[in-house]
Amino acid sequence: MSQSGCELDIQAFRIEREPFYAEVRGEVGLFTIAAKSKMPVMLKGPTGCGKTRFVQHMAHKLGRPLITVACHEDLTASDLVGRYLLKGQETVWMDGPLTVGVKHGAIVYLDEVVEARKDTTVIIHPLSDDRRVLPIEKKGQIIEAADDFMLVISYNPGYQSVLKDLKQSTKQRFMAIEFDYPSPVVETTVVEREAGVSRDLAEKLVKLGGKVRNLKNHGLEEGVSTRLLIYAGTLIRQGVAADQACDVAIARPITDDGDMQRSIHELVKAIF
């Protein structure tokens, strides 16, 4: 059995071009201090409000590789830490994304960590306190995190339930930065830039977004994300009619309820 395995190329995780991000409330400074202080960070907020883009922006700003793991209910500890694989006639160890990040001083971003199995989240505990170590039980090793290693998780409190919530023992290991949809002025700038549309069109889309989010108290589960407003703008820029673009990029993705879709269509007509 061979202990030396194939390993992910850490250079592939460097972000060469600066991703556009419009700061909302001092989160850039907070994240920078946390990174220097070797403090793990939890990003809280609704879907599509800019958490992932923020992490990409900060990884570029800090000059650190970024390894993103999209968490899901079948994610195992081995998926994060690593496993033995057959290669030809021998068995080799393959580091998982968390182990690669720990060794090479990357930012490891566990996106929607609440989706992962509870036994999986336990393995991040020794990394998210003053020990900063990763035990690899299958190899009988304990790896100390490189100085630049940083653990970041995201979490949508709007989806929390008895079955899917983070334990207090996990939450209380992280500094939390709260995210929400940006102010209309900032969101307009984001939509204008990311969708490549005029300021006037971006303002209309953001106005629509605000009106749709107000429906959240009237049966809508989740407000429309900035991401979906950008999609709608992109479609309009490509020649799709505004009503159709808003239908396929906003109304249908966020609700299956016919009455709610009709309400959104009425808002689209009023604004466009």
Salt bridges, closest charged atoms under 4 A:
GLU7 OE1 - LYS103 NZ 3.90
GLU7 OE2 - HIS104 NE2 2.90
GLU18 OE2 - HIS57 ND1 3.79
ASP79 OD1 - ARG83 NH2 3.02
ASP95 OD2 - LYS103 NZ 2.74
GLU115 OE1 - LYS164 NZ 2.52
ASP119 OD2 - ARG117 NH2 3.19
ASP129 OD2 - ARG131 NH2 2.73
ASP129 OD2 - ARG173 NH1 2.98
ASP147 OD1 - LYS38 NZ 3.10
ASP148 OD1 - ARG64 NH2 3.68
ASP165 OD1 - LYS171 NZ 3.68
GLU187 OE2 - ARG213 NH2 2.75
GLU192 OE1 - ARG199 NH1 2.94
GLU194 OE1 - ARG53 NH1 3.05
ASP200 OD2 - LYS204 NZ 3.77
GLU203 OE2 - ARG199 NE 3.99
ASP247 OD2 - ARG252 NE 2.99
ASP247 OD1 - HIS265 NE2 2.83
ASP259 OD1 - ARG262 NH2 2.51
GLU266 OE2 - LYS269 NZ 3.99
